Amino acid sequence: MARQIRTPRSLKPVHIFICEDTKSSKYYMEGLGKAKNINIKAEKAYGTSPENVYETAKDKLSLFRDKGIAKIYCLFDKDDCPDDKFNKIIAQCRKKEIIPAFSIPCYEYWLLLHFRKTNQPFANAQECCETFKNEYNRCFGTNYEINTLKSRKDIFNDLKDKLDTAISNAERLNLNEKEEPYTNMHKIIKDIID
């Protein structure tokens, strides 16, 4: 009897997000992966600064010799990082073929866009987080504090019906990465889904 030769199945690429935190962005990305049947892994960086996220991503990238098997992303926010330093890290990511996925002033700006289109300037990340918290609580009739929201493992499930709204809001704002507020999460997510 002749042996059948199987052709290898094409592997779905893995999208590895190096996160500066172990909570909200990690839970959101993992939830997105499950909901859309996309191979997404979210891993903690060596530390919470953009530099640590970048260094972790570089190390992770070195583990994948074959192009196309893994896409590595630095998922971070600007927070209090000086502009010149932050812009340098973004440029380093792009030079190394690491995809910078970032929000200014913080990740919660991307989450806020699930509720409303806004490019209001925020005094700091805390103000942005408070605005997101208020919108979330108003929409869902809850009374969560921001730390509770950041710890919600099912944050993507809460927001998944608003994903198209967030993408549309960001696109219509035509955000500029050199200005505040900013996020490119809509571009990253559309690219992954497509």
Contact map, one row per residue, 1 for C-alpha under 8 A:
11100000000000000000000000000000000000000000000000000000000000000000000000000000000000000000000000000000000000000000000000000000000000000000000000000000000000000000000000000000000000000000000000
11110000000000000000000000000000000000000000000000000000000000000000000000000000000000000000000000000000000000000000000000000000000000000000000000000000000000000000000000000000000000000000000000
11111000000000000000000000000000000000000000000000000000000000000000000000000000000000000000000000000000000000000000000000000000000000000000000000000000000000000000000000000000000000000000000000
01111100000000000000000000000000000000000000000000000000000000000000000000000000000000000000000000000000000000000000000000000000000000000000000000000000000000000000000000000000000000000000000000
00111110000000000000000000000000000000000000000000000000000000000000000000000000000000000000000000000000000000000000000000000000000000000000000000000000000000000000000000000000000000000000000000
00011111000000000000000000000000000000000000000000000000000000000000000000000000000000000000000000000000000000000000000000000000000000000000000000000000000000000000000000000000000000000000000000
00001111100000000000000000000000000000000000000000000000000000000000000000000000000000000000000000000000000000000000000000000000000000000000000000000000000000000000000000000000000000000000000000
00000111110000000000000000000000000000000000000000000000000000000000000000000000000000000000000000000000000000000000000000000000000000000000000000000000000000000000000000000000000000000000000000
00000011111000000000000000000000000000000000000000000000000000000000000000000000000000000000000000000000000000000000000000000000000000000000000000000000000000000000000000000000000000000000000000
00000001111100000000000000000000000000000000000000000000000000000000000000000000000000000000000000000000000000000000000000000000000000000000000000000000000000000000000000000000000000000000000000
00000000111110000000000000000000000000000000000000000000000000000000100000000000000000000000000000000000000000000000000000000000000000000000000000000000000000000000000000000000000000000000000000
00000000011111000000000000000000000000100000000000000000000000000000100000000000000000000000000000000000000000000000000000000000000000000000000000000000000000000000000000000000000000000000000000
00000000001111100000000000000000000000100000000000000000000000000001111000000000000000000000000000000000000000000000000000000000000000000000000000000000000000000000000000000000000000000000000000
00000000000111110000000000000000000001111000000000000000000000000000111000000000000000000000000000000000000000000000000000000000000000000000000000000000000000000000000000000000000000000000000000
00000000000011111000000000000000000000111000000000000000000000000000011110000000000000000000000000000000000000000000000000000000000000000000000000000000000000000000000000000000000000000000000000
00000000000001111100000000000000000000011110000000000000000000000000011110000000000000000000000000000000000000000000000000000000000000000000000000000000000000000000000000000000000000000000000000
00000000000000111110000001001000000000011110000000000000000000000000000111100000000000000000000000000000000000000000000000000000000000000000000000000000000000000000000000000000000000000000000000
00000000000000011111000000000000000000000111100000001001100000000000000111100000000000000000000000000000000000000000000000000000000000000000000000000000000000000000000000000000000000000000000000
00000000000000001111110011000000000000000111100000001000000000000000000001110000000000000000000000000000000000000000000000000000000000000000000000000000000000000000000000000000000000000000000000
00000000000000000111110000000000000000000001111111011000000000000000000000110000000000000000000000000000000000000000000000000000000000000000000000000000000000000000000000000000000000000000000000
00000000000000000011111111000000000000000001100100000000000000000000000000000000000000000000000000000000000000000000000000000000000000000000000000000000000000000000000000000000000000000000000000
00000000000000000011111111100000000000000011000000000000000000000000000000000000000000000000000000000000000000000000000000000000000000000000000000000000000000000000000000000000000000000000000000
00000000000000000000111111100000000000000000000000000000000000000000000000000000000000000000000000000000000000000000000000000000000000000000000000000111100000000000000000000000000000000000000000
00000000000000000000111111110000000000000000000000000000000000000000000000000000000000000000000000000000000000000000000000000000000000000000000000001111101000000000000000000000000000000000000000
00000000000000000010111111111000000000000000000000000000000000000000000000100000000000000000000000000000001000000000000000000000000000000000000000000000000000000000000000000000000000000000000000
00000000000000001010111111111100000000000110000000000000000000000000000000000000000000000000000000000000000000000000000000000000000000000000000000000000000000000000000000000000000000000000000000
00000000000000000000011111111110000000000100000000000000000000000000000000000000000000000000000000000000000000000000000000000000000000000000000000000001111100000000000000000000000000000000000000
00000000000000000000000111111111000000000000000000000000000000000000000000000000000000000000000000000000000000000000000000000000000000000000000000000000111100000000000000000000000000000000000000
00000000000000001000000011111111100000011100000000000000000000000000000000000000000000000000000000000000000000000000000000000000000000000000000000000000000100000000000000000000000000000000000000
00000000000000000000000001111111110000011100000000000000000000000000000000000000000000000000000000000000000000000000000000000000000000000000000000000000000000000000000000000000000000000000000000
00000000000000000000000000111111111000000000000000000000000000000000000000000000000000000000000000000000000000000000000000000000000000000000000000000000011110000000000000000000000000000000000000
00000000000000000000000000011111111101010000000000000000000000000000000000000000000000000000000000000000000000000000000000000000000000000000000000000000000100010000000000000000000000000000000000
00000000000000000000000000001111111111110000000000000000000000000000000000000000000000000000000000000000000000000000000000000000000000000000000000000000000000000000000000000000000000000000000000
00000000000000000000000000000111111111100000000000000000000000000000000000000000000000000000000000000000000000000000000000000000000000000000000000000000000000000000000000000000000000000000000000
00000000000000000000000000000011111111000000000000000000000000000000000000000000000000000000000000000000000000000000000000000000000000000000000000000000000000000000000000000000000000000000000000
00000000000000000000000000000001111111000000000000000000000000000000000000000000000000000000000000000000000000000000000000000000000000000000000000000000000000000000000000000000000000000000000010
00000000000000000000000000000000111111100000000000000000000000000000000000000000000000000000000000000000000000000000000000000000000000000000000000000000000000000000000000000000000000000000000000
00000000000001000000000000000001111111110000000000000000000000000000000000000000000000000000000000000000000000000000000000000000000000000000000000000000000000000000000000000000000000000000000110
00000000000111100000000000000000110011111000000000000000000000000000000000000000000000000000000000000000000000000000000000000000000000000000000000000000000000000000000000000000000000000000000000
00000000000001111000000000001101100001111100000000000000000000000000000000000000000000000000000000000000000000000000000000000000000000000000000000000000000000000000000000000000000000000000000000
00000000000001111000000000001100000000111110000000000000000000000000000000000000000000000000000000000000000000000000000000000000000000000000000000000000000000000000000000000000000000000000000000
00000000000000011110000001101100000000011111000000000000000000000000000000000000000000000000000000000000000000000000000000000000000000000000000000000000000000000000000000000000000000000000000000
00000000000000011110010001000000000000001111100000000000000000000000000000000000000000000000000000000000000000000000000000000000000000000000000000000000000000000000000000000000000000000000000000
00000000000000000111110000000000000000000111111000000000000000000000000000000000000000000000000000000000000000000000000000000000000000000000000000000000000000000000000000000000000000000000000000
00000000000000000111100000000000000000000011111100011001100000000000000000000000000000000000000000000000000000000000000000000000000000000000000000000000000000000000000000000000000000000000000000
00000000000000000001000000000000000000000001111100011011000000000000000000000000000000000000000000000000000000000000000000000000000000000000000000000000000000000000000000000000000000000000000000
00000000000000000001000000000000000000000001111110011000000000000000000000000000000000000000000000000000000000000000000000000000000000000000000000000000000000000000000000000000000000000000000000
00000000000000000001100000000000000000000000111111011000000000000000000000000000000000000000000000000000000000000000000000000000000000000000000000000000000000000000000000000000000000000000000000
00000000000000000001000000000000000000000000001111111000000000000000000000000000100000000000000000000000000000000000000000000000000000000000000000000000000000000000000000000000000000000000000000
00000000000000000001000000000000000000000000000111111100000000000000000000011100100001001000000000000000000000000000000000000000000000000000000000000000000000000000000000000000000000000000000000
00000000000000000000000000000000000000000000000011111110000000000000000000000000000000001000000000000000000000000000000000000000000000000000000000000000000000000000000000000000000000000000000000
00000000000000000001000000000000000000000000111111111111000000000000000000000000000000000000000000000000000000000000000000000000000000000000000000000000000000000000000000000000000000000000000000
00000000000000000111000000000000000000000000111111111111100000000000000001110000000000000000000000000000000000000000000000000000000000000000000000000000000000000000000000000000000000000000000000
00000000000000000000000000000000000000000000000001111111110000000000000001000000000000001000100000000000000000000000000000000000000000000000000000000000000000000000000000000000000000000000000000
00000000000000000000000000000000000000000000010000111111111000000000000000000000000000000000000000000000000000000000000000000000000000000000000000000000000000000000000000000000000000000000000000
00000000000000000100000000000000000000000000110000011111111100000000000000000000000000000000000000000000000000000000000000000000000000000000000000000000000000000000000000000000000000000000000000
00000000000000000100000000000000000000000000100000001111111110000000000111000000000000000000000001000000000000000000000000000000000000000000000000000000000000000000000000000000000000000000000000
00000000000000000000000000000000000000000000000000000111111111000000000000000000000000000000000101000000000000000000000000000000000000000000000000000000000000000000000000000000000000000000000000
00000000000000000000000000000000000000000000000000000011111111100000000000000000000000000000000000000000000000000000000000000000000000000000000000000000000000000000000000000000000000000000000000
00000000000000000000000000000000000000000000000000000001111111110000000100000000000000000000000000000000000000000000000000000000000000000000000000000000000000000000000000000000000000000000000000
00000000000000000000000000000000000000000000000000000000111111110000000100000000000000000000000001000000000000000000000000000000000000000000000000000000000000000000000000000000000000000000000000
00000000000000000000000000000000000000000000000000000000011111111000000000000000000000000000000000000000000000000000000000000000000000000000000000000000000000000000000000000000000000000000000000
00000000000000000000000000000000000000000000000000000000001111111000000000000000000000000000000000000000000000000000000000000000000000000000000000000000000000000000000000000000000000000000000000
00000000000000000000000000000000000000000000000000000000000111111110110000000000000000000000000000000000000000000000000000000000000000000000000000000000000000000000000000000000000000000000000000
00000000000000000000000000000000000000000000000000000000000001111110000000000000000000000000000000000000000000000000000000000000000000000000000000000000000000000000000000000000000000000000000000
00000000000000000000000000000000000000000000000000000000000000011111100000000000000000000000000000000000000000000000000000000000000000000000000000000000000000000000000000000000000000000000000000
00000000000000000000000000000000000000000000000000000000000000011111110000000000000000000000000000000000000000000000000000000000000000000000000000000000000000000000000000000000000000000000000000
00000000000010000000000000000000000000000000000000000000000000000111111000000000000000000000000000000000000000000000000000000000000000000000000000000000000000000000000000000000000000000000000000
00000000001111000000000000000000000000000000000000000000000000010111111000000000000000000000000000000000000000000000000000000000000000000000000000000000000000000000000000000000000000000000000000
00000000000011110000000000000000000000000000000000000000000000010011111100000000000000000000000000000000000000000000000000000000000000000000000000000000000000000000000000000000000000000000000000
00000000000011110000000000000000000000000000000000000000000000000001111110000000000000000000000001100000000000000000000000000000000000000000000000000000000000000000000000000000000000000000000000
00000000000000111100000000000000000000000000000000000000100110000000011111000000000000000000000001100000000000000000000000000000000000000000000000000000000000000000000000000000000000000000000000
00000000000000111100000000000000000000000000000000000000100000000000001111100000000000000000000001111000000000000000000000000000000000000000000000000000000000000000000000000000000000000000000000
00000000000000001110000000000000000000000000000000001100100000000000000111110000000000000000100001111100000000000000000000000000000000000000000000000000000000000000000000000000000000000000000000
00000000000000001111000010000000000000000000000000001000000000000000000011111000000000000000000000011100000000000000000000000000000000000000000000000000000000000000000000000000000000000000000000
00000000000000000011000000000000000000000000000001001000000000000000000001111100000000000000000000011110011000000000000000000000000000000000000000000000000000000000000000000000000000000000000000
00000000000000000000000000000000000000000000000001000000000000000000000000111110000000000000000000000111111000000000000000000000000000000000000000000000000000000000000000000000000000000000000000
00000000000000000000000000000000000000000000000001000000000000000000000000011111100001000000000000000111110000000000000000000000000000000000000000000000000000000000000000000000000000000000000000
00000000000000000000000000000000000000000000000000000000000000000000000000001111100000000000000000000001110000000000000000011000000000000000000000000000000000000000000000000000000000000000000000
00000000000000000000000000000000000000000000000000000000000000000000000000000111110000000000000000000000000000000000000000000000000000000000000000000000000000000000000000000000000000000000000000
00000000000000000000000000000000000000000000000011000000000000000000000000000111111011000000000000000000000000000000000000000000000000000000000000000000000000000000000000000000000000000000000000
00000000000000000000000000000000000000000000000000000000000000000000000000000001111111000000000000000000000000000000000000000000000000000000000000000000000000000000000000000000000000000000000000
00000000000000000000000000000000000000000000000000000000000000000000000000000000111111100000000000000000000000000000000000000000000000000000000000000000000000000000000000000000000000000000000000
00000000000000000000000000000000000000000000000000000000000000000000000000000000011111110000000000000000000000000000000000000000000000000000000000000000000000000000000000000000000000000000000000
00000000000000000000000000000000000000000000000000000000000000000000000000000000111111111000000000000000000000000000000000000000000000000000000000000000000000000000000000000000000000000000000000
00000000000000000000000000000000000000000000000001000000000000000000000000000100111111111100000000000000000000000000000000000000000000000000000000000000000000000000000000000000000000000000000000
00000000000000000000000000000000000000000000000000000000000000000000000000000000001111111110000000000000000000000000000000000000000000000000000000000000000000000000000000000000000000000000000000
00000000000000000000000000000000000000000000000000000000000000000000000000000000000111111111000000000000000000000000000000000000000000000000000000000000000000000000000000000000000000000000000000
00000000000000000000000000000000000000000000000001100100000000000000000000000000000011111111100000000000000000000000000000000000000000000000000000000000000000000000000000000000000000000000000000
00000000000000000000000000000000000000000000000000000000000000000000000000000000000001111111110000010000000000000000000000000000000000000000000000000000000000000000000000000000000000000000000000
00000000000000000000000000000000000000000000000000000000000000000000000000000000000000111111111000000000000000000000000000000000000000000000000000000000000000000000000000000000000000000000000000
00000000000000000000000000000000000000000000000000000000000000000000000000000000000000011111111100000000000000000000000000000000000000000000000000000000000000000000000000000000000000000000000000
00000000000000000000000000000000000000000000000000000100000000000000000001000000000000001111111111110000000000000000000000000000000000000000000000000000000000000000000000000000000000000000000000
00000000000000000000000000000000000000000000000000000000000000000000000000000000000000000111111111110000000000000000000000000000000000000000000000000000000000000000000000000000000000000000000000
00000000000000000000000000000000000000000000000000000000000000000000000000000000000000000011111111000000000000000000000000000000000000000000000000000000000000000000000000000000000000000000000000
00000000000000000000000000000000000000000000000000000000010000000000000000000000000000000001111111000000000000000000000000000000000000000000000000000000000000000000000000000000000000000000000000
00000000000000000000000000000000000000000000000000000000000000000000000000000000000000000000111111100000000000000000000000000000000000000000000000000000000000000000000000000000000000000000000000
00000000000000000000000000000000000000000000000000000000110010000000001111000000000000000000111111110000000000000000000000000000000000000000000000000000000000000000000000000000000000000000000000
00000000000000000000000000000000000000000000000000000000000000000000001111000000000000000000110011111000000000000000000000000000000000000000000000000000000000000000000000000000000000000000000000
00000000000000000000000000000000000000000000000000000000000000000000000011110000000000000100110001111100000000000000000000000000000000000000000000000000000000000000000000000000000000000000000000
00000000000000000000000000000000000000000000000000000000000000000000000011110000000000000000000000111110000000000000000000000000000000000000000000000000000000000000000000000000000000111001000000
00000000000000000000000000000000000000000000000000000000000000000000000001111100000000000000000000011111011000000000000000000000000000000000000000000000000000000000000000000000000000111000000000
00000000000000000000000000000000000000000000000000000000000000000000000000011100000000000000000000001111111111000000000000000000000000000000000000000000000000000000000000000000000011111000000000
00000000000000000000000000000000000000000000000000000000000000000000000000001110000000000000000000000111111010000000000000000000000000000000000000000000000000000000000000000000000111100000000000
00000000000000000000000000000000000000000000000000000000000000000000000000001110000000000000000000000011111010000000000001011001000000000000000000000000000000000000000000000000000111000000000000
00000000000000000000000000000000000000000000000000000000000000000000000000011110000000000000000000000111111110000000000000001001100000000000000000000000000000000000000000000000000000000000000000
00000000000000000000000010000000000000000000000000000000000000000000000000011000000000000000000000000111111111100000000000000000000000000000000000000000000000000000000000000000000000100000000000
00000000000000000000000000000000000000000000000000000000000000000000000000000000000000000000000000000010011111110000000000000001100100000000000000000000000000000000000000000000000000000000000000
00000000000000000000000000000000000000000000000000000000000000000000000000000000000000000000000000000011111111111000000000000001100100000000000000000000000000000000000000000000000011100000000000
00000000000000000000000000000000000000000000000000000000000000000000000000000000000000000000000000000010001111111100000000000000000000000000000000000000000000000000010000000000000000101000000000
00000000000000000000000000000000000000000000000000000000000000000000000000000000000000000000000000000000001111111110000000000000000100000000000000000000000000000000010000000000000000000000000000
00000000000000000000000000000000000000000000000000000000000000000000000000000000000000000000000000000000000111111111000000000000001100100000000000000000000000000000010000000000000000000000000000
00000000000000000000000000000000000000000000000000000000000000000000000000000000000000000000000000000000000011111111110000000000000000000000000000000000000000000000111011000000000000000000000000
00000000000000000000000000000000000000000000000000000000000000000000000000000000000000000000000000000000000001111111000000000000000000000000000000000000000000100111111010000000000000000000000000
00000000000000000000000000000000000000000000000000000000000000000000000000000000000000000000000000000000000000111111100000000000000000110000000000000000000000000100110000000000000000000000000000
00000000000000000000000000000000000000000000000000000000000000000000000000000000000000000000000000000000000000011111110000000000000000000000000000000000000000000000110010000000000000000000000000
00000000000000000000000000000000000000000000000000000000000000000000000000000000000000000000000000000000000000001011111000000000000000000000000000000000000000000000010011001000000000000000000000
00000000000000000000000000000000000000000000000000000000000000000000000000000000000000000000000000000000000000001001111100000000000000000000000000000000000000000000000010001000000000000000000000
00000000000000000000000000000000000000000000000000000000000000000000000000000000000000000000000000000000000000000000111110000000000000000000000000000000000000000000000000001000000111000000000000
00000000000000000000000000000000000000000000000000000000000000000000000000000000000000000000000000000000000000000000011111000000000000000000000000000000000000000000000000000000000010000000000000
00000000000000000000000000000000000000000000000000000000000000000000000000000000000000000000000000000000000000000000001111100000000000000000000000000000000000000000000000000000000110000000000000
00000000000000000000000000000000000000000000000000000000000000000000000000000000000000000000000000000000100000000000000111111011000000000000000000000000000000000000000000000000000110000000000000
00000000000000000000000000000000000000000000000000000000000000000000000000000000000000000000000000000000000000000000000011111010000000000000000000000000000000000000000000000000000000000000000000
00000000000000000000000000000000000000000000000000000000000000000000000000000010000000000000000000000000100000000000000001111111000000000000000000000000000000000000000000000000000000000000000000
00000000000000000000000000000000000000000000000000000000000000000000000000000010000000000000000000000000110000000000000001111111100000000000000000000000000000000000000000000000000000000000000000
00000000000000000000000000000000000000000000000000000000000000000000000000000000000000000000000000000000000000000000000000011111110000000000000000000000000000000000000000000000000000000000000000
00000000000000000000000000000000000000000000000000000000000000000000000000000000000000000000000000000000000000000000000001111111111000000000000000000000000000000000000000000000000000000000000000
00000000000000000000000000000000000000000000000000000000000000000000000000000000000000000000000000000000110110000000000001011111111100000000000000000000000000000000000000000000000000000000000000
00000000000000000000000000000000000000000000000000000000000000000000000000000000000000000000000000000000010110000000000000001111111110000000000001000000000000000000000000000000000000000000000000
00000000000000000000000000000000000000000000000000000000000000000000000000000000000000000000000000000000000000000000000000000111111111000000000001000000000000000000000000000000000000000000000000
00000000000000000000000000000000000000000000000000000000000000000000000000000000000000000000000000000000000000010000000000000011111111100000000000000000000000000000000000000000000000000000000000
00000000000000000000000000000000000000000000000000000000000000000000000000000000000000000000000000000000000110110000000000000001111111110000000000000000000000000000000000000000000000000000000000
00000000000000000000000000000000000000000000000000000000000000000000000000000000000000000000000000000000000000000000000000000000111111111000000111001000000000000000000000000000000000000000000000
00000000000000000000000000000000000000000000000000000000000000000000000000000000000000000000000000000000000000000000000000000000011111111100000000000000000000000000000000000000000000000000000000
00000000000000000000000000000000000000000000000000000000000000000000000000000000000000000000000000000000000000010010000000000000001111111110000000000000000000000000000000000000000000000000000000
00000000000000000000000000000000000000000000000000000000000000000000000000000000000000000000000000000000000000000010000000000000000111111111010000000000000000000000000000000000000000000000000000
00000000000000000000000000000000000000000000000000000000000000000000000000000000000000000000000000000000000000000000000000000000000011111111111100000000000000000000000000000000000000000000000000
00000000000000000000000000000000000000000000000000000000000000000000000000000000000000000000000000000000000000000000000000000000000001111111110000000000000000000000000000000000000000000000000000
00000000000000000000000000000000000000000000000000000000000000000000000000000000000000000000000000000000000000000000000000000000000000111111110000000000000000000000000000000000000000000000000000
00000000000000000000000000000000000000000000000000000000000000000000000000000000000000000000000000000000000000000000000000000000000000011111110000000000000000000000000000000000000000000000000000
00000000000000000000000000000000000000000000000000000000000000000000000000000000000000000000000000000000000000000000000000000000000000001111111000000000000000000000000000000000000000000000000000
00000000000000000000000000000000000000000000000000000000000000000000000000000000000000000000000000000000000000000000000000000000000000011111111100000000000000000000000000000000000000000000000000
00000000000000000000000000000000000000000000000000000000000000000000000000000000000000000000000000000000000000000000000000000000000000001000111110000000000000000000000000000000000000000000000000
00000000000000000000000000000000000000000000000000000000000000000000000000000000000000000000000000000000000000000000000000000000000010001000011111011000000000000000000000000000000000000000000000
00000000000000000000000000000000000000000000000000000000000000000000000000000000000000000000000000000000000000000000000000000000000010000000001111111000000000000000000000000000000000000000000000
00000000000000000000000000000000000000000000000000000000000000000000000000000000000000000000000000000000000000000000000000000000110010000000000111111100000000000000000000000000000000000000000000
00000000000000000000000000000000000000000000000000000000000000000000000000000000000000000000000000000000000000000000000000000000000000000000000011111110000000000000000000000000000000000000000000
00000000000000000000000000000000000000000000000000000000000000000000000000000000000000000000000000000000000000000000000000000000000000000000000111111111000000000000000000000000000000000000000000
00000000000000000000000100000000000000000000000000000000000000000000000000000000000000000000000000000000000000000000000000000000000010000000000111111111001000000000000000000000000000000000000000
00000000000000000000001100000000000000000000000000000000000000000000000000000000000000000000000000000000000000000000000000000000000000000000000001111111000000000000000000000000000000000000000000
00000000000000000000001100000000000000000000000000000000000000000000000000000000000000000000000000000000000000000000000000000000000000000000000000111111100000000000000000000000000000000000000000
00000000000000000000001100100000000000000000000000000000000000000000000000000000000000000000000000000000000000000000000000000000000000000000000000011111111000000000000000000000000000000000000000
00000000000000000000001100110000000000000000000000000000000000000000000000000000000000000000000000000000000000000000000000000000000000000000000000000011111100000000000000000000000000000000000000
00000000000000000000000000110010000000000000000000000000000000000000000000000000000000000000000000000000000000000000000000000000000000000000000000000001111111000000000000000000000000000000000000
00000000000000000000000100110010000000000000000000000000000000000000000000000000000000000000000000000000000000000000000000000000000000000000000000001001111111100000000000000000000000000000000000
00000000000000000000000000111011000000000000000000000000000000000000000000000000000000000000000000000000000000000000000000000000000000000000000000000000111111110000000000000000000000000000000000
00000000000000000000000000000010000000000000000000000000000000000000000000000000000000000000000000000000000000000000000000000000000000000000000000000000011111111000000000000000000000000000000000
00000000000000000000000000000000000000000000000000000000000000000000000000000000000000000000000000000000000000000000000000000000000000000000000000000000011111111000000000000000000000000000000000
00000000000000000000000000000000000000000000000000000000000000000000000000000000000000000000000000000000000000000100000000000000000000000000000000000000001111111110000000000000000000000000000000
00000000000000000000000000000001000000000000000000000000000000000000000000000000000000000000000000000000000000000000000000000000000000000000000000000000000111111110000000000000000000000000000000
00000000000000000000000000000000000000000000000000000000000000000000000000000000000000000000000000000000000000000000000000000000000000000000000000000000000011111111000000000000000000000000000000
00000000000000000000000000000000000000000000000000000000000000000000000000000000000000000000000000000000000000000110000000000000000000000000000000000000000000111111110000000000000000000000000000
00000000000000000000000000000000000000000000000000000000000000000000000000000000000000000000000000000000000000000100000000000000000000000000000000000000000000111111111000000000000000000000000000
00000000000000000000000000000000000000000000000000000000000000000000000000000000000000000000000000000000000000000100000000000000000000000000000000000000000000001111111100000000000000000000000000
00000000000000000000000000000000000000000000000000000000000000000000000000000000000000000000000000000000000000001111000000000000000000000000000000000000000000000111111110000000000000000000000000
00000000000000000000000000000000000000000000000000000000000000000000000000000000000000000000000000000000000001111111100000000000000000000000000000000000000000000111111111000000000000000100000000
00000000000000000000000000000000000000000000000000000000000000000000000000000000000000000000000000000000000000001100000000000000000000000000000000000000000000000011111111100000000000000110000000
00000000000000000000000000000000000000000000000000000000000000000000000000000000000000000000000000000000000000000000000000000000000000000000000000000000000000000001111111110000000000000000000000
00000000000000000000000000000000000000000000000000000000000000000000000000000000000000000000000000000000000000001101110000000000000000000000000000000000000000000000111111111000000000000000000000
00000000000000000000000000000000000000000000000000000000000000000000000000000000000000000000000000000000000000001000100000000000000000000000000000000000000000000000011111111110000000100100000000
00000000000000000000000000000000000000000000000000000000000000000000000000000000000000000000000000000000000000000000000000000000000000000000000000000000000000000000001111111110000000000100000000
00000000000000000000000000000000000000000000000000000000000000000000000000000000000000000000000000000000000000000000000000000000000000000000000000000000000000000000000111111100000000000000000000
00000000000000000000000000000000000000000000000000000000000000000000000000000000000000000000000000000000000000000000111000000000000000000000000000000000000000000000000011111110000000000000000000
00000000000000000000000000000000000000000000000000000000000000000000000000000000000000000000000000000000000000000000000000000000000000000000000000000000000000000000000001111111000000000000000000
00000000000000000000000000000000000000000000000000000000000000000000000000000000000000000000000000000000000000000000000000000000000000000000000000000000000000000000000001101111101011100000000000
00000000000000000000000000000000000000000000000000000000000000000000000000000000000000000000000000000000000000000000000000000000000000000000000000000000000000000000000000000111111101000000000000
00000000000000000000000000000000000000000000000000000000000000000000000000000000000000000000000000000000000000000000000000000000000000000000000000000000000000000000000000000011111101110000000000
00000000000000000000000000000000000000000000000000000000000000000000000000000000000000000000000000000000000000000000000000000000000000000000000000000000000000000000000000000001111101000000000000
00000000000000000000000000000000000000000000000000000000000000000000000000000000000000000000000000000000000000000000000000000000000000000000000000000000000000000000000000000011111111000000000000
00000000000000000000000000000000000000000000000000000000000000000000000000000000000000000000000000000001100000000000001011000000000000000000000000000000000000000000000000000001111111000000000000
00000000000000000000000000000000000000000000000000000000000000000000000000000000000000000000000000000011100010000000001111000000000000000000000000000000000000000000000000000010001111100000000000
00000000000000000000000000000000000000000000000000000000000000000000000000000000000000000000000000000011100010000000001000000000000000000000000000000000000000000000000000000011111111110000000000
00000000000000000000000000000000000000000000000000000000000000000000000000000000000000000000000000001111001011000000000000000000000000000000000000000000000000000000000001000010100011111100000000
00000000000000000000000000000000000000000000000000000000000000000000000000000000000000000000000000001110000000000000000000000000000000000000000000000000000000000000000000000000100001111111000000
00000000000000000000000000000000000000000000000000000000000000000000000000000000000000000000000000001110000001000000000000000000000000000000000000000000000000000000000000000000000000111111100000
00000000000000000000000000000000000000000000000000000000000000000000000000000000000000000000000000000000000000000000000000000000000000000000000000000000000000000000011001100000000000111111110000
00000000000000000000000000000000000000000000000000000000000000000000000000000000000000000000000000000000000000000000000000000000000000000000000000000000000000000000001000000000000000011111111000
00000000000000000000000000000000000000000000000000000000000000000000000000000000000000000000000000001000000000000000000000000000000000000000000000000000000000000000000000000000000000011111111100
00000000000000000000000000000000000000000000000000000000000000000000000000000000000000000000000000000000000000000000000000000000000000000000000000000000000000000000000000000000000000001111111110
00000000000000000000000000000000000000000000000000000000000000000000000000000000000000000000000000000000000000000000000000000000000000000000000000000000000000000000000000000000000000000111111111
00000000000000000000000000000000000000000000000000000000000000000000000000000000000000000000000000000000000000000000000000000000000000000000000000000000000000000000000000000000000000000011111111
00000000000000000000000000000000000001000000000000000000000000000000000000000000000000000000000000000000000000000000000000000000000000000000000000000000000000000000000000000000000000000001111111
00000000000000000000000000000000000101000000000000000000000000000000000000000000000000000000000000000000000000000000000000000000000000000000000000000000000000000000000000000000000000000000111111
00000000000000000000000000000000000000000000000000000000000000000000000000000000000000000000000000000000000000000000000000000000000000000000000000000000000000000000000000000000000000000000011111
